[in-house]
Amino acid sequence: MKTTVPALAAAMLMAASPVMADLVVPNMSYRTGPYAANGIPYADGFADYFTLLNERDGGIGGQLIQVPECETAYNTEKGVECYESLKSQDPLVLNPLSTGITYQLIPKVSVDDIVLYTPGYGRTSAKNGEVFEWVFNAPANYWDGASVAVSHILDQEGGDLSGKKIALVYHNSAYGKEPIRTLQGLSEKHGFDLLEIPVDAPGQEQKSQWLQIRREKPDYVIMYAWGVMNQVAIQEAVNIRFPMDKFIGIWWSGSENDVTPAGAGADGYKSLTFHGVGQDYPLYDDLRTHVIDAGKAAGAGDQMGNVIYSRGVYAALVIAEAIAKAQELAGTPEIDGAQLRDGFEALEITPERMAELGLPDFGQPIALSCDNHGGAGLARIQQWDAGAGEWSLITDWIEPDAEILQPLIDEDSTAYAQEAGIEPRCN
Amino acid sequence: MDQLIFAGEVFLNGLMTGVMYALVALGFVLIFKASGVFNYAQGVLALFAALTLVGIQQGQIPFAHLINAAFGTSLHHFGWTVPAVLAIALTAGVMVLLAFLIEKLVLKHLVGQEPIILFMATIGLAYFLEGLGDVMWGADIKTLDVGLPQGISDAIESTTANWFGYGFFIDRLDIWATVIAAALVAALVAFSQYTKQGRAMRAVADDHQAALSVGISLRFIWVMVWSIAGFVALVAGIMWGTKSGVQFSLSLIALKALPVLMLGGFTSIPGAIVGGLIIGVGEKLFEFLIGPMVGGATENWFAYVLALLFLVFRPQGLFGERIIERV
């Protein structure tokens, strides 16, 4: 007995030690509720990528990655509860996949030294690292998306939008309202009329909005929606025979889930994206071998290659690269939140690196810095082929209009800094 | 003149939308009328029915994810598809079985309890059924196709274009919803007026104790009413699911039924229809006329404001039974 107790204690210590040193990257998911259809593939992609790194590479820099999951149900209060419970596990970074939760967490992560990574969503002006020290939203944000959509329309119209009418159909929430100021600025610059059409959540009934579109006959419709609002909007557009190739959704309105219910009518619908489509990448072969076929997938393994799954994978990849950079800078594989922030600020993902990672031409080059937490903000246009049941990329990377966006980012982040009493950094 | 013509189009579409709301409200009315229970789970019943219909139609194996996780299998589909009519009939059967189980496992144990206790039980039931639907059929968005047409009615568009110089938009799915709702209401009224079970249902609705004293089985009536409400939920699920795909937000259509019930009364089938039409037309016309002045997106809150206005003058709703308290 005398020898058993110390042996047991030693064994417990040995078992506990690696866990203490693991890198904790929680998965704030929503697998239940009205938004589960999108929450599940994203959470699966996010978790599966880290499982792949653990199984194939032994983690990052020799450290295993723990991915504890917390269900937010896309509910802001539950998201904050998740944050409070996850905090005790010393997470390095959080990715809540909800703009509402992001807004609540921004002041909290600054106090708790936790990185908040919100790719393609969240508070747009968090791109300004001088004010938002702990928040990163690379590779693109909502305002980039609005600008890229207008650039694409400009391209379609031979560079002249004067006298044209563009409708913005948006989710009547903080998220949906994000592009309004950008589009107003672009409307002044390019001379098109902007028609703002809000839809209350959840967006199951949109008859009034689409009757208005039918009456006002806009040349293009840009949509910022989420969940059921996407499927209903696309169906209503089909019903009124709005030309699908003039209907452009933000990247949150461009998954298979959004177009499939409308069937053949959705053929030609366009959306923005900040990553590649399909699963014709070497990384997916590795995922299949080491994760899906090995029975270690987070879900049923049937979502691989879907738009939202790929987005989850991409978010995990950027985080993993930032962790590797942080370990390199710190000279140790065991890093904390502040070191990860430094890793993000020194992050550089080149096309060559993406090819090494098994995702050639999947994402844009990313180079962040102390003052630029949002990257270049490029996006591409993808188009739905209903017959084949797949998305195709139809443009190269398109740059957002910095002339319009930068003053807006400066204005919004400066206002936040004054409100929160933040002294700009990076000097 | 253009505005008047547009308002006519909005009015007609409001009527059609109102029918869709009424389809959901009908299920609430049936259960409340027969048992005094406000069934919080009615929206989830519509979701569950639609999920089951698609699952049966597409030959999906229920609980496949659970089976695969437990036994390491890779089962998803039986390998067959079921014709829409047969799938609807089988789903109706599932809804009857569900009604039986709800009575057996939940309601039977709550006989004589306060209505608020029964209401709380239906909240629990809603969450349980939502989870059960998820585990049985998965959380992905499913395409529902039972052969109902969708899209603009060319006949109405060309006729109105000839009359007014502007072709009205009327969705063919909404026309079908109107026809089906009319048939459903006629069938429900005929059932309650001219069949023995229907009369028993009305007797229970009027007075539980008196109905029991003449030998009517309360438990049978509850199973029957929940079965009918389940069938009505199936119809609502088909209509709404055809528009948006079958997904978990379908349960939120219940939110659209609440103002209809407040306005039409919780105990009247015609009230649900008239209430639906008033809410549908009211919210659409308000959005058309006033919406642009206040930034739009008025429909959700305006429906409740309209219902509250009616409540002030007629607390029992337009067709509800007069509330008489004797001291």
Chai-1 contact restraints between the chains, C-beta under 6 A:
chainA,res_idxA,chainB,res_idxB,connection_type,confidence,min_distance_angstrom,max_distance_angstrom,comment,restraint_id
A,P34,B,F248,contact,1.0,0.0,6.0,A-B,restraint_1
A,P34,B,S249,contact,1.0,0.0,6.0,A-B,restraint_2
A,A36,B,A139,contact,1.0,0.0,6.0,A-B,restraint_3
A,A36,B,F248,contact,1.0,0.0,6.0,A-B,restraint_4
A,A37,B,A139,contact,1.0,0.0,6.0,A-B,restraint_5
A,A37,B,D140,contact,1.0,0.0,6.0,A-B,restraint_6
A,A37,B,I141,contact,1.0,0.0,6.0,A-B,restraint_7
A,A37,B,Q247,contact,1.0,0.0,6.0,A-B,restraint_8
A,I40,B,A139,contact,1.0,0.0,6.0,A-B,restraint_9
A,N172,B,A297,contact,1.0,0.0,6.0,A-B,restraint_10
A,P198,B,G296,contact,1.0,0.0,6.0,A-B,restraint_11
A,P198,B,A297,contact,1.0,0.0,6.0,A-B,restraint_12
A,D200,B,A297,contact,1.0,0.0,6.0,A-B,restraint_13
A,D200,B,N300,contact,1.0,0.0,6.0,A-B,restraint_14
A,P202,B,S249,contact,1.0,0.0,6.0,A-B,restraint_15
A,P202,B,L252,contact,1.0,0.0,6.0,A-B,restraint_16
A,K207,B,N13,contact,1.0,0.0,6.0,A-B,restraint_17
A,K207,B,T17,contact,1.0,0.0,6.0,A-B,restraint_18
A,S208,B,K284,contact,1.0,0.0,6.0,A-B,restraint_19
A,S208,B,E287,contact,1.0,0.0,6.0,A-B,restraint_20
A,R214,B,F169,contact,1.0,0.0,6.0,A-B,restraint_21
A,R215,B,F6,contact,1.0,0.0,6.0,A-B,restraint_22
A,V228,B,S244,contact,1.0,0.0,6.0,A-B,restraint_23
A,V228,B,S249,contact,1.0,0.0,6.0,A-B,restraint_24
A,Q231,B,S244,contact,1.0,0.0,6.0,A-B,restraint_25
A,Q231,B,G245,contact,1.0,0.0,6.0,A-B,restraint_26
A,V232,B,S244,contact,1.0,0.0,6.0,A-B,restraint_27
A,Q235,B,K243,contact,1.0,0.0,6.0,A-B,restraint_28
A,N239,B,G151,contact,1.0,0.0,6.0,A-B,restraint_29
A,N239,B,I152,contact,1.0,0.0,6.0,A-B,restraint_30
A,N239,B,D171,contact,1.0,0.0,6.0,A-B,restraint_31
A,I240,B,F169,contact,1.0,0.0,6.0,A-B,restraint_32
A,N257,B,I141,contact,1.0,0.0,6.0,A-B,restraint_33
A,T260,B,T143,contact,1.0,0.0,6.0,A-B,restraint_34
A,P261,B,T143,contact,1.0,0.0,6.0,A-B,restraint_35
A,P261,B,G245,contact,1.0,0.0,6.0,A-B,restraint_36
A,A300,B,H65,contact,1.0,0.0,6.0,A-B,restraint_37
